[in-house]
């Protein structure tokens, strides 16, 4: 079922949680984010494919190499993020998007707006982070 959203549509707490309009909204948001990341990755590959480092000065060469290494780390983070976006899109498709993996409770629209790939409610995320701190300190 294809749903056309008005350009100014924003999910509201007044609606049923994860109704078809909200699901369509978050699907579009996730797809746009994914497309932006893929476009940026393509630009990175294009710029890196334009030849080797031709800087004569060692300091300039080191600076260019550092910039490239940073860009590659950024692209690696983007690759991992794309995987999480794909998982979120699968949850949209199977009807589990927007619900906490731990508790099954709604994650909340404000949290999903800020982090559309969220899988835990704020409360569950805080518990998870507390447990990580406790175990990290051991």
ChimeraX attribute file (.defattr): number of C-alpha atoms within 10 A of each C-alpha:
attribute: neighborCount
match mode: 1-to-1
recipient: residues
	/A:1	5
	/A:2	7
	/A:3	11
	/A:4	9
	/A:5	13
	/A:6	8
	/A:7	6
	/A:8	5
	/A:9	10
	/A:10	13
	/A:11	18
	/A:12	11
	/A:13	9
	/A:14	6
	/A:15	10
	/A:16	11
	/A:17	18
	/A:18	21
	/A:19	12
	/A:20	14
	/A:21	19
	/A:22	21
	/A:23	21
	/A:24	18
	/A:25	20
	/A:26	24
	/A:27	21
	/A:28	14
	/A:29	15
	/A:30	21
	/A:31	16
	/A:32	12
	/A:33	16
	/A:34	20
	/A:35	13
	/A:36	12
	/A:37	17
	/A:38	16
	/A:39	12
	/A:40	14
	/A:41	19
	/A:42	13
	/A:43	12
	/A:44	15
	/A:45	13
	/A:46	11
	/A:47	11
	/A:48	14
	/A:49	9
	/A:50	8
	/A:51	8
	/A:52	7
	/A:53	12
	/A:54	9
	/A:55	12
	/A:56	8
	/A:57	9
	/A:58	9
	/A:59	10
	/A:60	13
	/A:61	14
	/A:62	13
	/A:63	13
	/A:64	15
	/A:65	13
	/A:66	12
	/A:67	12
	/A:68	15
	/A:69	12
	/A:70	12
	/A:71	15
	/A:72	16
	/A:73	12
	/A:74	12
	/A:75	19
	/A:76	13
	/A:77	12
	/A:78	17
	/A:79	16
	/A:80	11
	/A:81	16
	/A:82	20
	/A:83	14
	/A:84	18
	/A:85	21
	/A:86	16
	/A:87	15
	/A:88	22
	/A:89	22
	/A:90	14
	/A:91	18
	/A:92	19
	/A:93	12
	/A:94	9
	/A:95	13
	/A:96	17
	/A:97	25
	/A:98	28
	/A:99	20
	/A:100	20
	/A:101	16
	/A:102	11
	/A:103	12
	/A:104	13
	/A:105	13
	/A:106	17
	/A:107	22
	/A:108	18
	/A:109	18
	/A:110	12
	/A:111	15
	/A:112	17
	/A:113	14
	/A:114	9
	/A:115	10
	/A:116	21
	/A:117	23
	/A:118	22
	/A:119	24
	/A:120	23
	/A:121	22
	/A:122	14
	/A:123	12
	/A:124	17
	/A:125	15
	/A:126	12
	/A:127	12
	/A:128	13
	/A:129	12
	/A:130	12
	/A:131	12
	/A:132	11
	/A:133	11
	/A:134	10
	/A:135	9
	/A:136	8
	/A:137	7
	/A:138	5
